[in-house]
């Protein structure tokens, strides 16, 4: 028996901090200026480039001088917090920059608050030290690691919420997620459903959910030859075949009718076959697309893959109302089994990339670029703008990241996350042309109504 954890990492690493858009802190003191020993050298406001000044005003809504002052205060706070925690580990509960730019030090006692206030910092009393929160986080992750795979997959992420002084476990808003009960010994921990509301959870398979595929029968396929991808948009053709549009590179045996399965988390060999690839193409001359058409069998239809809906990672569903073309600056969101729904904007309506195939062969793929975080395993998942089908995911610059928090941090200095999508209208045109009047002829995305 092969457990699916050999193919897909189930648990998401913890993020360092969850920032809130608004919060209230009980301040014991609000001195005007911190008295940190750290010195931060910066240019003066009048030396900043005009483009940077414009961006500061536009995106941060503060003056260039406020920008410089807050940057300096943040560095002073970081140095002070490190020293404070080293000398008083039981009293330190975290630190952050307040929404008004004031540095805050959270402490667990009135005596520690007086010390931090005397050193020039706004203070906030919290019940749990940072060290205790980190131990609780480790305990939570240890407990999750021992859960059965199908239950552990309901956990989206674990993190420390410094502002609310607690560990947060984000779980899928599903029957399994709602039934997840933390052991009583795991202190300072809160379960939060994610996504929060947004409609009922449907346990049946949908676009955005996970599938696995192998060149031949999965029982006879080595683990390294099994691909993990995401279903895209459900579709139908002129012969009323139930189809799904996904990524071509998901089929390692490109051009063959390789089987597609809904994975069994406990035993991958017992996964349910829901169809086969009817078409798969990666960078073929004249099209330069990365797409596949999966012909669903009756098990796939019974599983739910004949509906005009998508979701991400087992969350709530979005009904598809039509199709769209990529427009620069338009909002877009992608679904996928690895990172659920993530959003951004269309950054370019025409891009060309080199997609490296197994064995090192490079293929040219054309599509559009967006800024939504996309992880390994999200390939083939649906990309929408509003409630319209826009494209499917081909690749991104963050596929090696364990989660989107880390991807955003690591890639921030190089322009942020970028995902590559293949326009759905281009796919349906190419699939229709390649069908020869058979499966995929007259293919169209399923829409409601």
Secondary structure, 3 states (H helix, E strand, C coil): CCCHHHCCCCCCCCECCCCCCCCCCCECCCCCCCCCCCCCCCCCHHHCCHHHHHHHHHHHCCCHHHHHHHHHHHHHHHHHHHHHHHHCCCCEEEEEECCCCCEEEEECCHHHHHHHHHCCCEEEECCCCHHHHHHHHHHHHHHHHCCCHHHHCCEEEEEEECCCCEEEEEEECCHHHHCCCCCCCCCCEEEEEECCCCCCCCCCCCECCEEEEECCCHHHCCHHHCEEEECCEEEECCCCCEEEEECHHHCCCCCCCCEEEECCCCCHHHCEEEEEEEEEEECCCCCCCEEEEEEECHHHHHHCCCCCEECCCCCCCEECCEECCCCCCCEEEECCCCCCCEEEEEEEEEEEEEEECCCCCEEEEEEEEECCCCCCCCCCCEEEECCEEEEEEEEECCCCCCCHHHHHHHHHHHCCCCEEEEEHHHHHHHHHHHCCCCCCCCCEECCCC
